[in-house]
Amino acid sequence: MNLTIDNLKIDQVECIDSNVVNVFCQFDTGKNYYEGGLSADVVISEEDGFIFADAVKVNFVEDEDENEIELAFDAKELEKKIEFNLNNIMNRPMMNEDERQLIAALS
């Protein structure tokens, strides 16, 4: 089943290793409320002030009751959405823990 993941929102970022972060995202599938979560390890790079998701490995996807679910989705589209959200984190006016974790991974 191909599912459109809308309103992907990064809930937490954790530095795993040099250039690798784990992101936990909330998402909905068009029902206008967050229906689940997605955990992924993301290999990131930075160029000219922009963060790029060079590779994304999805660890698990869960529904709103925290039960693991399986679904198919467009990997490139997911990568773009994660990139967009990571760049938003870096461009916030105040530094937060997610931004510190990204900086640690890029250092």
MODELLER restraints for C-alpha pairs under 7 A, 6 or more apart:
rsr = mdl.restraints
at = mdl.atoms
rsr.add(forms.Gaussian(group=physical.xy_distance, feature=features.Distance(at['CA:1:A'], at['CA:71:A']), mean=6.14, stdev=0.5))
rsr.add(forms.Gaussian(group=physical.xy_distance, feature=features.Distance(at['CA:1:A'], at['CA:72:A']), mean=5.56, stdev=0.5))
rsr.add(forms.Gaussian(group=physical.xy_distance, feature=features.Distance(at['CA:2:A'], at['CA:71:A']), mean=6.83, stdev=0.5))
rsr.add(forms.Gaussian(group=physical.xy_distance, feature=features.Distance(at['CA:2:A'], at['CA:72:A']), mean=4.85, stdev=0.5))
rsr.add(forms.Gaussian(group=physical.xy_distance, feature=features.Distance(at['CA:2:A'], at['CA:73:A']), mean=5.18, stdev=0.5))
rsr.add(forms.Gaussian(group=physical.xy_distance, feature=features.Distance(at['CA:3:A'], at['CA:71:A']), mean=6.81, stdev=0.5))
rsr.add(forms.Gaussian(group=physical.xy_distance, feature=features.Distance(at['CA:3:A'], at['CA:72:A']), mean=6.25, stdev=0.5))
rsr.add(forms.Gaussian(group=physical.xy_distance, feature=features.Distance(at['CA:3:A'], at['CA:73:A']), mean=5.56, stdev=0.5))
rsr.add(forms.Gaussian(group=physical.xy_distance, feature=features.Distance(at['CA:4:A'], at['CA:29:A']), mean=5.82, stdev=0.5))
rsr.add(forms.Gaussian(group=physical.xy_distance, feature=features.Distance(at['CA:4:A'], at['CA:73:A']), mean=6.74, stdev=0.5))
rsr.add(forms.Gaussian(group=physical.xy_distance, feature=features.Distance(at['CA:5:A'], at['CA:27:A']), mean=6.24, stdev=0.5))
rsr.add(forms.Gaussian(group=physical.xy_distance, feature=features.Distance(at['CA:5:A'], at['CA:28:A']), mean=5.95, stdev=0.5))
rsr.add(forms.Gaussian(group=physical.xy_distance, feature=features.Distance(at['CA:5:A'], at['CA:29:A']), mean=4.93, stdev=0.5))
rsr.add(forms.Gaussian(group=physical.xy_distance, feature=features.Distance(at['CA:6:A'], at['CA:27:A']), mean=6.11, stdev=0.5))
rsr.add(forms.Gaussian(group=physical.xy_distance, feature=features.Distance(at['CA:6:A'], at['CA:28:A']), mean=5.31, stdev=0.5))
rsr.add(forms.Gaussian(group=physical.xy_distance, feature=features.Distance(at['CA:6:A'], at['CA:29:A']), mean=5.29, stdev=0.5))
rsr.add(forms.Gaussian(group=physical.xy_distance, feature=features.Distance(at['CA:6:A'], at['CA:30:A']), mean=5.99, stdev=0.5))
rsr.add(forms.Gaussian(group=physical.xy_distance, feature=features.Distance(at['CA:7:A'], at['CA:27:A']), mean=5.52, stdev=0.5))
rsr.add(forms.Gaussian(group=physical.xy_distance, feature=features.Distance(at['CA:7:A'], at['CA:28:A']), mean=5.98, stdev=0.5))
rsr.add(forms.Gaussian(group=physical.xy_distance, feature=features.Distance(at['CA:8:A'], at['CA:25:A']), mean=6.32, stdev=0.5))
rsr.add(forms.Gaussian(group=physical.xy_distance, feature=features.Distance(at['CA:8:A'], at['CA:26:A']), mean=5.77, stdev=0.5))
rsr.add(forms.Gaussian(group=physical.xy_distance, feature=features.Distance(at['CA:8:A'], at['CA:27:A']), mean=4.49, stdev=0.5))
rsr.add(forms.Gaussian(group=physical.xy_distance, feature=features.Distance(at['CA:8:A'], at['CA:81:A']), mean=6.97, stdev=0.5))
rsr.add(forms.Gaussian(group=physical.xy_distance, feature=features.Distance(at['CA:9:A'], at['CA:25:A']), mean=5.31, stdev=0.5))
rsr.add(forms.Gaussian(group=physical.xy_distance, feature=features.Distance(at['CA:9:A'], at['CA:26:A']), mean=5.24, stdev=0.5))
rsr.add(forms.Gaussian(group=physical.xy_distance, feature=features.Distance(at['CA:9:A'], at['CA:27:A']), mean=6.31, stdev=0.5))
rsr.add(forms.Gaussian(group=physical.xy_distance, feature=features.Distance(at['CA:9:A'], at['CA:85:A']), mean=6.95, stdev=0.5))
rsr.add(forms.Gaussian(group=physical.xy_distance, feature=features.Distance(at['CA:10:A'], at['CA:23:A']), mean=6.66, stdev=0.5))
rsr.add(forms.Gaussian(group=physical.xy_distance, feature=features.Distance(at['CA:10:A'], at['CA:24:A']), mean=5.96, stdev=0.5))
rsr.add(forms.Gaussian(group=physical.xy_distance, feature=features.Distance(at['CA:10:A'], at['CA:25:A']), mean=4.23, stdev=0.5))
rsr.add(forms.Gaussian(group=physical.xy_distance, feature=features.Distance(at['CA:10:A'], at['CA:26:A']), mean=6.37, stdev=0.5))
rsr.add(forms.Gaussian(group=physical.xy_distance, feature=features.Distance(at['CA:10:A'], at['CA:85:A']), mean=6.55, stdev=0.5))
rsr.add(forms.Gaussian(group=physical.xy_distance, feature=features.Distance(at['CA:11:A'], at['CA:24:A']), mean=5.62, stdev=0.5))
rsr.add(forms.Gaussian(group=physical.xy_distance, feature=features.Distance(at['CA:11:A'], at['CA:25:A']), mean=5.20, stdev=0.5))
rsr.add(forms.Gaussian(group=physical.xy_distance, feature=features.Distance(at['CA:11:A'], at['CA:26:A']), mean=6.48, stdev=0.5))
rsr.add(forms.Gaussian(group=physical.xy_distance, feature=features.Distance(at['CA:12:A'], at['CA:23:A']), mean=5.75, stdev=0.5))
rsr.add(forms.Gaussian(group=physical.xy_distance, feature=features.Distance(at['CA:12:A'], at['CA:24:A']), mean=5.25, stdev=0.5))
rsr.add(forms.Gaussian(group=physical.xy_distance, feature=features.Distance(at['CA:12:A'], at['CA:98:A']), mean=6.30, stdev=0.5))
rsr.add(forms.Gaussian(group=physical.xy_distance, feature=features.Distance(at['CA:13:A'], at['CA:21:A']), mean=6.53, stdev=0.5))
rsr.add(forms.Gaussian(group=physical.xy_distance, feature=features.Distance(at['CA:13:A'], at['CA:22:A']), mean=5.76, stdev=0.5))
rsr.add(forms.Gaussian(group=physical.xy_distance, feature=features.Distance(at['CA:13:A'], at['CA:23:A']), mean=4.63, stdev=0.5))
rsr.add(forms.Gaussian(group=physical.xy_distance, feature=features.Distance(at['CA:13:A'], at['CA:24:A']), mean=6.62, stdev=0.5))
rsr.add(forms.Gaussian(group=physical.xy_distance, feature=features.Distance(at['CA:13:A'], at['CA:98:A']), mean=4.96, stdev=0.5))
rsr.add(forms.Gaussian(group=physical.xy_distance, feature=features.Distance(at['CA:13:A'], at['CA:101:A']), mean=6.36, stdev=0.5))
rsr.add(forms.Gaussian(group=physical.xy_distance, feature=features.Distance(at['CA:14:A'], at['CA:21:A']), mean=5.44, stdev=0.5))
rsr.add(forms.Gaussian(group=physical.xy_distance, feature=features.Distance(at['CA:14:A'], at['CA:22:A']), mean=5.14, stdev=0.5))
rsr.add(forms.Gaussian(group=physical.xy_distance, feature=features.Distance(at['CA:14:A'], at['CA:23:A']), mean=6.50, stdev=0.5))
rsr.add(forms.Gaussian(group=physical.xy_distance, feature=features.Distance(at['CA:14:A'], at['CA:98:A']), mean=6.98, stdev=0.5))
rsr.add(forms.Gaussian(group=physical.xy_distance, feature=features.Distance(at['CA:14:A'], at['CA:101:A']), mean=5.51, stdev=0.5))
rsr.add(forms.Gaussian(group=physical.xy_distance, feature=features.Distance(at['CA:15:A'], at['CA:21:A']), mean=4.45, stdev=0.5))
rsr.add(forms.Gaussian(group=physical.xy_distance, feature=features.Distance(at['CA:15:A'], at['CA:22:A']), mean=6.40, stdev=0.5))
rsr.add(forms.Gaussian(group=physical.xy_distance, feature=features.Distance(at['CA:15:A'], at['CA:101:A']), mean=5.00, stdev=0.5))
rsr.add(forms.Gaussian(group=physical.xy_distance, feature=features.Distance(at['CA:15:A'], at['CA:102:A']), mean=6.47, stdev=0.5))
rsr.add(forms.Gaussian(group=physical.xy_distance, feature=features.Distance(at['CA:15:A'], at['CA:104:A']), mean=6.54, stdev=0.5))
rsr.add(forms.Gaussian(group=physical.xy_distance, feature=features.Distance(at['CA:15:A'], at['CA:105:A']), mean=5.45, stdev=0.5))
rsr.add(forms.Gaussian(group=physical.xy_distance, feature=features.Distance(at['CA:16:A'], at['CA:22:A']), mean=6.39, stdev=0.5))
rsr.add(forms.Gaussian(group=physical.xy_distance, feature=features.Distance(at['CA:17:A'], at['CA:105:A']), mean=6.10, stdev=0.5))
rsr.add(forms.Gaussian(group=physical.xy_distance, feature=features.Distance(at['CA:18:A'], at['CA:105:A']), mean=4.75, stdev=0.5))
rsr.add(forms.Gaussian(group=physical.xy_distance, feature=features.Distance(at['CA:18:A'], at['CA:106:A']), mean=6.40, stdev=0.5))
rsr.add(forms.Gaussian(group=physical.xy_distance, feature=features.Distance(at['CA:19:A'], at['CA:43:A']), mean=5.56, stdev=0.5))
rsr.add(forms.Gaussian(group=physical.xy_distance, feature=features.Distance(at['CA:19:A'], at['CA:44:A']), mean=5.18, stdev=0.5))
rsr.add(forms.Gaussian(group=physical.xy_distance, feature=features.Distance(at['CA:19:A'], at['CA:45:A']), mean=6.41, stdev=0.5))
rsr.add(forms.Gaussian(group=physical.xy_distance, feature=features.Distance(at['CA:19:A'], at['CA:105:A']), mean=4.65, stdev=0.5))
rsr.add(forms.Gaussian(group=physical.xy_distance, feature=features.Distance(at['CA:19:A'], at['CA:106:A']), mean=5.26, stdev=0.5))
rsr.add(forms.Gaussian(group=physical.xy_distance, feature=features.Distance(at['CA:20:A'], at['CA:41:A']), mean=6.67, stdev=0.5))
rsr.add(forms.Gaussian(group=physical.xy_distance, feature=features.Distance(at['CA:20:A'], at['CA:42:A']), mean=5.53, stdev=0.5))
rsr.add(forms.Gaussian(group=physical.xy_distance, feature=features.Distance(at['CA:20:A'], at['CA:43:A']), mean=4.50, stdev=0.5))
rsr.add(forms.Gaussian(group=physical.xy_distance, feature=features.Distance(at['CA:20:A'], at['CA:44:A']), mean=6.01, stdev=0.5))
rsr.add(forms.Gaussian(group=physical.xy_distance, feature=features.Distance(at['CA:20:A'], at['CA:105:A']), mean=5.95, stdev=0.5))
rsr.add(forms.Gaussian(group=physical.xy_distance, feature=features.Distance(at['CA:21:A'], at['CA:41:A']), mean=5.68, stdev=0.5))
rsr.add(forms.Gaussian(group=physical.xy_distance, feature=features.Distance(at['CA:21:A'], at['CA:42:A']), mean=5.34, stdev=0.5))
rsr.add(forms.Gaussian(group=physical.xy_distance, feature=features.Distance(at['CA:21:A'], at['CA:43:A']), mean=6.64, stdev=0.5))
rsr.add(forms.Gaussian(group=physical.xy_distance, feature=features.Distance(at['CA:21:A'], at['CA:105:A']), mean=6.60, stdev=0.5))
rsr.add(forms.Gaussian(group=physical.xy_distance, feature=features.Distance(at['CA:22:A'], at['CA:39:A']), mean=6.98, stdev=0.5))
rsr.add(forms.Gaussian(group=physical.xy_distance, feature=features.Distance(at['CA:22:A'], at['CA:40:A']), mean=5.59, stdev=0.5))
rsr.add(forms.Gaussian(group=physical.xy_distance, feature=features.Distance(at['CA:22:A'], at['CA:41:A']), mean=4.33, stdev=0.5))
rsr.add(forms.Gaussian(group=physical.xy_distance, feature=features.Distance(at['CA:22:A'], at['CA:42:A']), mean=6.11, stdev=0.5))
rsr.add(forms.Gaussian(group=physical.xy_distance, feature=features.Distance(at['CA:23:A'], at['CA:39:A']), mean=5.75, stdev=0.5))
rsr.add(forms.Gaussian(group=physical.xy_distance, feature=features.Distance(at['CA:23:A'], at['CA:40:A']), mean=5.46, stdev=0.5))
rsr.add(forms.Gaussian(group=physical.xy_distance, feature=features.Distance(at['CA:23:A'], at['CA:41:A']), mean=6.38, stdev=0.5))
rsr.add(forms.Gaussian(group=physical.xy_distance, feature=features.Distance(at['CA:24:A'], at['CA:37:A']), mean=6.78, stdev=0.5))
rsr.add(forms.Gaussian(group=physical.xy_distance, feature=features.Distance(at['CA:24:A'], at['CA:38:A']), mean=5.63, stdev=0.5))
rsr.add(forms.Gaussian(group=physical.xy_distance, feature=features.Distance(at['CA:24:A'], at['CA:39:A']), mean=4.48, stdev=0.5))
rsr.add(forms.Gaussian(group=physical.xy_distance, feature=features.Distance(at['CA:24:A'], at['CA:40:A']), mean=6.61, stdev=0.5))
rsr.add(forms.Gaussian(group=physical.xy_distance, feature=features.Distance(at['CA:25:A'], at['CA:37:A']), mean=5.41, stdev=0.5))
rsr.add(forms.Gaussian(group=physical.xy_distance, feature=features.Distance(at['CA:25:A'], at['CA:38:A']), mean=5.13, stdev=0.5))
rsr.add(forms.Gaussian(group=physical.xy_distance, feature=features.Distance(at['CA:25:A'], at['CA:39:A']), mean=6.43, stdev=0.5))
rsr.add(forms.Gaussian(group=physical.xy_distance, feature=features.Distance(at['CA:26:A'], at['CA:34:A']), mean=6.17, stdev=0.5))
rsr.add(forms.Gaussian(group=physical.xy_distance, feature=features.Distance(at['CA:26:A'], at['CA:36:A']), mean=5.72, stdev=0.5))
rsr.add(forms.Gaussian(group=physical.xy_distance, feature=features.Distance(at['CA:26:A'], at['CA:37:A']), mean=4.40, stdev=0.5))
rsr.add(forms.Gaussian(group=physical.xy_distance, feature=features.Distance(at['CA:26:A'], at['CA:38:A']), mean=6.41, stdev=0.5))
rsr.add(forms.Gaussian(group=physical.xy_distance, feature=features.Distance(at['CA:27:A'], at['CA:34:A']), mean=5.17, stdev=0.5))
rsr.add(forms.Gaussian(group=physical.xy_distance, feature=features.Distance(at['CA:27:A'], at['CA:35:A']), mean=6.09, stdev=0.5))
rsr.add(forms.Gaussian(group=physical.xy_distance, feature=features.Distance(at['CA:27:A'], at['CA:36:A']), mean=5.66, stdev=0.5))
rsr.add(forms.Gaussian(group=physical.xy_distance, feature=features.Distance(at['CA:27:A'], at['CA:37:A']), mean=6.05, stdev=0.5))
rsr.add(forms.Gaussian(group=physical.xy_distance, feature=features.Distance(at['CA:28:A'], at['CA:34:A']), mean=4.63, stdev=0.5))
rsr.add(forms.Gaussian(group=physical.xy_distance, feature=features.Distance(at['CA:28:A'], at['CA:35:A']), mean=4.92, stdev=0.5))
rsr.add(forms.Gaussian(group=physical.xy_distance, feature=features.Distance(at['CA:28:A'], at['CA:36:A']), mean=6.66, stdev=0.5))
rsr.add(forms.Gaussian(group=physical.xy_distance, feature=features.Distance(at['CA:35:A'], at['CA:63:A']), mean=5.87, stdev=0.5))
rsr.add(forms.Gaussian(group=physical.xy_distance, feature=features.Distance(at['CA:35:A'], at['CA:64:A']), mean=4.83, stdev=0.5))
rsr.add(forms.Gaussian(group=physical.xy_distance, feature=features.Distance(at['CA:36:A'], at['CA:62:A']), mean=5.40, stdev=0.5))
rsr.add(forms.Gaussian(group=physical.xy_distance, feature=features.Distance(at['CA:36:A'], at['CA:63:A']), mean=4.10, stdev=0.5))
rsr.add(forms.Gaussian(group=physical.xy_distance, feature=features.Distance(at['CA:36:A'], at['CA:64:A']), mean=4.39, stdev=0.5))
rsr.add(forms.Gaussian(group=physical.xy_distance, feature=features.Distance(at['CA:37:A'], at['CA:61:A']), mean=5.76, stdev=0.5))
rsr.add(forms.Gaussian(group=physical.xy_distance, feature=features.Distance(at['CA:37:A'], at['CA:62:A']), mean=5.23, stdev=0.5))
rsr.add(forms.Gaussian(group=physical.xy_distance, feature=features.Distance(at['CA:37:A'], at['CA:63:A']), mean=6.45, stdev=0.5))
rsr.add(forms.Gaussian(group=physical.xy_distance, feature=features.Distance(at['CA:38:A'], at['CA:60:A']), mean=5.89, stdev=0.5))
rsr.add(forms.Gaussian(group=physical.xy_distance, feature=features.Distance(at['CA:38:A'], at['CA:61:A']), mean=4.42, stdev=0.5))
rsr.add(forms.Gaussian(group=physical.xy_distance, feature=features.Distance(at['CA:38:A'], at['CA:62:A']), mean=6.38, stdev=0.5))
rsr.add(forms.Gaussian(group=physical.xy_distance, feature=features.Distance(at['CA:39:A'], at['CA:58:A']), mean=6.00, stdev=0.5))
rsr.add(forms.Gaussian(group=physical.xy_distance, feature=features.Distance(at['CA:39:A'], at['CA:59:A']), mean=5.38, stdev=0.5))
rsr.add(forms.Gaussian(group=physical.xy_distance, feature=features.Distance(at['CA:39:A'], at['CA:60:A']), mean=5.46, stdev=0.5))
rsr.add(forms.Gaussian(group=physical.xy_distance, feature=features.Distance(at['CA:39:A'], at['CA:61:A']), mean=6.49, stdev=0.5))
rsr.add(forms.Gaussian(group=physical.xy_distance, feature=features.Distance(at['CA:40:A'], at['CA:56:A']), mean=6.42, stdev=0.5))
rsr.add(forms.Gaussian(group=physical.xy_distance, feature=features.Distance(at['CA:40:A'], at['CA:57:A']), mean=5.37, stdev=0.5))
rsr.add(forms.Gaussian(group=physical.xy_distance, feature=features.Distance(at['CA:40:A'], at['CA:58:A']), mean=4.17, stdev=0.5))
rsr.add(forms.Gaussian(group=physical.xy_distance, feature=features.Distance(at['CA:40:A'], at['CA:59:A']), mean=5.17, stdev=0.5))
rsr.add(forms.Gaussian(group=physical.xy_distance, feature=features.Distance(at['CA:41:A'], at['CA:56:A']), mean=5.85, stdev=0.5))
rsr.add(forms.Gaussian(group=physical.xy_distance, feature=features.Distance(at['CA:41:A'], at['CA:57:A']), mean=5.18, stdev=0.5))
rsr.add(forms.Gaussian(group=physical.xy_distance, feature=features.Distance(at['CA:41:A'], at['CA:58:A']), mean=6.46, stdev=0.5))
rsr.add(forms.Gaussian(group=physical.xy_distance, feature=features.Distance(at['CA:42:A'], at['CA:53:A']), mean=6.25, stdev=0.5))
rsr.add(forms.Gaussian(group=physical.xy_distance, feature=features.Distance(at['CA:42:A'], at['CA:55:A']), mean=5.72, stdev=0.5))
rsr.add(forms.Gaussian(group=physical.xy_distance, feature=features.Distance(at['CA:42:A'], at['CA:56:A']), mean=4.58, stdev=0.5))
rsr.add(forms.Gaussian(group=physical.xy_distance, feature=features.Distance(at['CA:42:A'], at['CA:57:A']), mean=6.42, stdev=0.5))
rsr.add(forms.Gaussian(group=physical.xy_distance, feature=features.Distance(at['CA:43:A'], at['CA:53:A']), mean=5.84, stdev=0.5))
rsr.add(forms.Gaussian(group=physical.xy_distance, feature=features.Distance(at['CA:43:A'], at['CA:54:A']), mean=5.39, stdev=0.5))
rsr.add(forms.Gaussian(group=physical.xy_distance, feature=features.Distance(at['CA:43:A'], at['CA:55:A']), mean=5.12, stdev=0.5))
rsr.add(forms.Gaussian(group=physical.xy_distance, feature=features.Distance(at['CA:43:A'], at['CA:56:A']), mean=6.53, stdev=0.5))
rsr.add(forms.Gaussian(group=physical.xy_distance, feature=features.Distance(at['CA:44:A'], at['CA:51:A']), mean=6.58, stdev=0.5))
rsr.add(forms.Gaussian(group=physical.xy_distance, feature=features.Distance(at['CA:44:A'], at['CA:52:A']), mean=5.47, stdev=0.5))
rsr.add(forms.Gaussian(group=physical.xy_distance, feature=features.Distance(at['CA:44:A'], at['CA:53:A']), mean=4.69, stdev=0.5))
rsr.add(forms.Gaussian(group=physical.xy_distance, feature=features.Distance(at['CA:44:A'], at['CA:54:A']), mean=5.57, stdev=0.5))
rsr.add(forms.Gaussian(group=physical.xy_distance, feature=features.Distance(at['CA:45:A'], at['CA:51:A']), mean=5.68, stdev=0.5))
rsr.add(forms.Gaussian(group=physical.xy_distance, feature=features.Distance(at['CA:45:A'], at['CA:52:A']), mean=5.23, stdev=0.5))
rsr.add(forms.Gaussian(group=physical.xy_distance, feature=features.Distance(at['CA:45:A'], at['CA:53:A']), mean=6.72, stdev=0.5))
rsr.add(forms.Gaussian(group=physical.xy_distance, feature=features.Distance(at['CA:45:A'], at['CA:54:A']), mean=6.87, stdev=0.5))
rsr.add(forms.Gaussian(group=physical.xy_distance, feature=features.Distance(at['CA:45:A'], at['CA:106:A']), mean=6.82, stdev=0.5))
rsr.add(forms.Gaussian(group=physical.xy_distance, feature=features.Distance(at['CA:46:A'], at['CA:52:A']), mean=6.08, stdev=0.5))
rsr.add(forms.Gaussian(group=physical.xy_distance, feature=features.Distance(at['CA:50:A'], at['CA:87:A']), mean=6.44, stdev=0.5))
rsr.add(forms.Gaussian(group=physical.xy_distance, feature=features.Distance(at['CA:51:A'], at['CA:83:A']), mean=6.53, stdev=0.5))
rsr.add(forms.Gaussian(group=physical.xy_distance, feature=features.Distance(at['CA:51:A'], at['CA:86:A']), mean=6.79, stdev=0.5))
rsr.add(forms.Gaussian(group=physical.xy_distance, feature=features.Distance(at['CA:51:A'], at['CA:87:A']), mean=5.83, stdev=0.5))
rsr.add(forms.Gaussian(group=physical.xy_distance, feature=features.Distance(at['CA:52:A'], at['CA:83:A']), mean=5.68, stdev=0.5))
rsr.add(forms.Gaussian(group=physical.xy_distance, feature=features.Distance(at['CA:53:A'], at['CA:79:A']), mean=6.18, stdev=0.5))
rsr.add(forms.Gaussian(group=physical.xy_distance, feature=features.Distance(at['CA:53:A'], at['CA:83:A']), mean=5.49, stdev=0.5))
rsr.add(forms.Gaussian(group=physical.xy_distance, feature=features.Distance(at['CA:56:A'], at['CA:79:A']), mean=6.51, stdev=0.5))
rsr.add(forms.Gaussian(group=physical.xy_distance, feature=features.Distance(at['CA:60:A'], at['CA:68:A']), mean=6.69, stdev=0.5))
rsr.add(forms.Gaussian(group=physical.xy_distance, feature=features.Distance(at['CA:61:A'], at['CA:68:A']), mean=5.65, stdev=0.5))
rsr.add(forms.Gaussian(group=physical.xy_distance, feature=features.Distance(at['CA:61:A'], at['CA:69:A']), mean=5.66, stdev=0.5))
rsr.add(forms.Gaussian(group=physical.xy_distance, feature=features.Distance(at['CA:61:A'], at['CA:70:A']), mean=6.69, stdev=0.5))
rsr.add(forms.Gaussian(group=physical.xy_distance, feature=features.Distance(at['CA:62:A'], at['CA:68:A']), mean=4.15, stdev=0.5))
rsr.add(forms.Gaussian(group=physical.xy_distance, feature=features.Distance(at['CA:62:A'], at['CA:69:A']), mean=5.25, stdev=0.5))
rsr.add(forms.Gaussian(group=physical.xy_distance, feature=features.Distance(at['CA:63:A'], at['CA:69:A']), mean=6.47, stdev=0.5))
rsr.add(forms.Gaussian(group=physical.xy_distance, feature=features.Distance(at['CA:89:A'], at['CA:99:A']), mean=6.05, stdev=0.5))
rsr.add(forms.Gaussian(group=physical.xy_distance, feature=features.Distance(at['CA:90:A'], at['CA:99:A']), mean=5.79, stdev=0.5))
